[in-house]
Amino acid sequence: MAIYQEYIMASTLDEAYALNQKKSAVIVAGNMWLRMCKMRKKTAIDLSALGLDKIEEREDAFVIGAMTTLRQLEKSEALNGAFGGVFEKALSPIVGTQFRNTATVGGSVYSRFGFSDVSTVLLAMGASMVLHKRGEVPLEVFQQEKPDRDILTHVVIPKGQRAGVASVRMSETDIPALVCAAAVRDGKMNIAVGARPARAVLAAKGVSPDLTAAELGEIAQNVMYGGNMRAGKAYRERVAPVLMARAAAACREV
Ligand SMILES: Cc1cc2nc3c(=O)[nH]c(=O)nc-3n(C[C@H](O)[C@H](O)[C@H](O)COP(=O)(O)OP(=O)(O)OC[C@H]3O[C@@H](n4cnc5c(N)ncnc54)[C@H](O)[C@@H]3O)c2cc1C
């Protein structure tokens, strides 16, 4: 259980950032992951009052506040309309409705979980992270970095793309044993693999959307997989080409 000595509802991002520079402080978003961690912190910093829970549409991109819940993404007509329903498909298997009503996109990507459906889809879609201090950083770069004490404010998803996702779970509501996402923009396809079980990676960038099953199989082979209680390495190696082919096919359908 997480124990916080004081709870501060930040009234500006600068205030939240300043408070978060101490190791004894922690940003609290949906608190769905944090509440299960065994830790004691002096200061919990709540970002709820900063208006970061909106999905905004720009001419070239969707800009999603870090406190937007997974359920908002899953149910957003604008997002699902623009991207062929990929968010509904990717996020609806995560735990349950009440959970997704609380867990946030910021908590998901900031944590760089090795089982993340969310990061896998955003990675394929070429999303970037807007950090209060550092500014905009491509998710591809952010994914490789160690967590620091900056604050994620928004996630930017470029428009004009089609995306697809496919995952496998050992039982409904469990975390995925493997997830693949593909996105096609300007005639070029990105493919991401997550729950390897390790941080999601881009398996292919800017390849033809018309790759054959054999070519997708080669791409899948070049990704590093491991084993855990959900699936062995060999299982993931066998399933990855199939999920990749399904994600790529879903891009073509929408
Ligand atoms: C039982 C369980 C099952 C899950 N299953 C899945 C699954 O199948 N697929 C999947 O993709 N995910 C899954 N998740 C992850 C989940 O979707 C959320 O990502 C997770 O709970 C964190 O979101 P949160 O908003 O609750 O963040 P919190 O728990 O509040 O925070 C998580 C971490 O992120 C930091 N943080 C949060 N927001 C910011 C910010 N804006 N800036 C900087 N740091 C920030 C916090 O300090 C903390 O370290 C699961 C989680 C749990 C607990």
PDBQT file of the ligand as one rigid body, heavy atoms in Angstrom, charges set to zero:
ROOT
HETATM    1  C1  LIG A 301      -4.181  -4.618 -11.950  1.00  0.00    +0.000 C 
HETATM    2  C2  LIG A 301      -3.716  -3.793 -13.116  1.00  0.00    +0.000 A 
HETATM    3  C3  LIG A 301      -3.871  -4.288 -14.408  1.00  0.00    +0.000 A 
HETATM    4  C4  LIG A 301      -3.455  -3.532 -15.521  1.00  0.00    +0.000 A 
HETATM    5  N1  LIG A 301      -3.605  -4.050 -16.766  1.00  0.00    +0.000 NA
HETATM    6  C5  LIG A 301      -3.175  -3.334 -17.844  1.00  0.00    +0.000 A 
HETATM    7  C6  LIG A 301      -3.312  -3.846 -19.175  1.00  0.00    +0.000 A 
HETATM    8  O1  LIG A 301      -3.828  -4.942 -19.412  1.00  0.00    +0.000 OA
HETATM    9  N2  LIG A 301      -2.868  -3.077 -20.213  1.00  0.00    +0.000 N 
HETATM   10  C7  LIG A 301      -2.301  -1.840 -20.009  1.00  0.00    +0.000 A 
HETATM   11  O2  LIG A 301      -1.912  -1.180 -20.976  1.00  0.00    +0.000 OA
HETATM   12  N3  LIG A 301      -2.167  -1.331 -18.758  1.00  0.00    +0.000 NA
HETATM   13  C8  LIG A 301      -2.587  -2.043 -17.686  1.00  0.00    +0.000 A 
HETATM   14  N4  LIG A 301      -2.426  -1.535 -16.414  1.00  0.00    +0.000 N 
HETATM   15  C9  LIG A 301      -1.812  -0.183 -16.256  1.00  0.00    +0.000 C 
HETATM   16  C10 LIG A 301      -2.949   0.845 -16.130  1.00  0.00    +0.000 C 
HETATM   17  O3  LIG A 301      -3.626   0.938 -17.347  1.00  0.00    +0.000 OA
HETATM   18  C11 LIG A 301      -2.440   2.248 -15.771  1.00  0.00    +0.000 C 
HETATM   19  O4  LIG A 301      -1.484   2.610 -16.679  1.00  0.00    +0.000 OA
HETATM   20  C12 LIG A 301      -1.816   2.330 -14.434  1.00  0.00    +0.000 C 
HETATM   21  O5  LIG A 301      -2.736   1.938 -13.466  1.00  0.00    +0.000 OA
HETATM   22  C13 LIG A 301      -1.272   3.747 -14.136  1.00  0.00    +0.000 C 
HETATM   23  O6  LIG A 301      -2.233   4.738 -14.383  1.00  0.00    +0.000 OA
HETATM   24  P1  LIG A 301      -2.707   5.739 -13.241  1.00  0.00    +0.000 P 
HETATM   25  O7  LIG A 301      -3.388   6.873 -13.896  1.00  0.00    +0.000 OA
HETATM   26  O8  LIG A 301      -3.460   5.007 -12.199  1.00  0.00    +0.000 OA
HETATM   27  O9  LIG A 301      -1.293   6.245 -12.682  1.00  0.00    +0.000 OA
HETATM   28  P2  LIG A 301      -0.751   6.336 -11.188  1.00  0.00    +0.000 P 
HETATM   29  O10 LIG A 301      -0.821   4.993 -10.528  1.00  0.00    +0.000 OA
HETATM   30  O11 LIG A 301      -1.349   7.478 -10.466  1.00  0.00    +0.000 OA
HETATM   31  O12 LIG A 301       0.785   6.696 -11.513  1.00  0.00    +0.000 OA
HETATM   32  C14 LIG A 301       1.646   5.748 -12.116  1.00  0.00    +0.000 C 
HETATM   33  C15 LIG A 301       3.070   6.359 -12.221  1.00  0.00    +0.000 C 
HETATM   34  O13 LIG A 301       3.113   7.383 -13.196  1.00  0.00    +0.000 OA
HETATM   35  C16 LIG A 301       3.547   8.623 -12.628  1.00  0.00    +0.000 C 
HETATM   36  N5  LIG A 301       2.758   9.654 -13.295  1.00  0.00    +0.000 N 
HETATM   37  C17 LIG A 301       1.421   9.634 -13.515  1.00  0.00    +0.000 A 
HETATM   38  N6  LIG A 301       1.047  10.699 -14.251  1.00  0.00    +0.000 NA
HETATM   39  C18 LIG A 301       2.167  11.406 -14.490  1.00  0.00    +0.000 A 
HETATM   40  C19 LIG A 301       2.421  12.608 -15.194  1.00  0.00    +0.000 A 
HETATM   41  N7  LIG A 301       1.459  13.283 -15.805  1.00  0.00    +0.000 N 
HETATM   42  N8  LIG A 301       3.681  13.056 -15.247  1.00  0.00    +0.000 NA
HETATM   43  C20 LIG A 301       4.688  12.360 -14.635  1.00  0.00    +0.000 A 
HETATM   44  N9  LIG A 301       4.500  11.209 -13.953  1.00  0.00    +0.000 NA
HETATM   45  C21 LIG A 301       3.266  10.753 -13.879  1.00  0.00    +0.000 A 
HETATM   46  C22 LIG A 301       3.253   8.492 -11.149  1.00  0.00    +0.000 C 
HETATM   47  O14 LIG A 301       4.098   9.311 -10.369  1.00  0.00    +0.000 OA
HETATM   48  C23 LIG A 301       3.552   7.004 -10.925  1.00  0.00    +0.000 C 
HETATM   49  O15 LIG A 301       4.924   6.796 -10.810  1.00  0.00    +0.000 OA
HETATM   50  C24 LIG A 301      -2.844  -2.261 -15.302  1.00  0.00    +0.000 A 
HETATM   51  C25 LIG A 301      -2.687  -1.757 -13.999  1.00  0.00    +0.000 A 
HETATM   52  C26 LIG A 301      -3.124  -2.504 -12.916  1.00  0.00    +0.000 A 
HETATM   53  C27 LIG A 301      -2.972  -1.914 -11.536  1.00  0.00    +0.000 C 
ENDROOT
TORSDOF 0
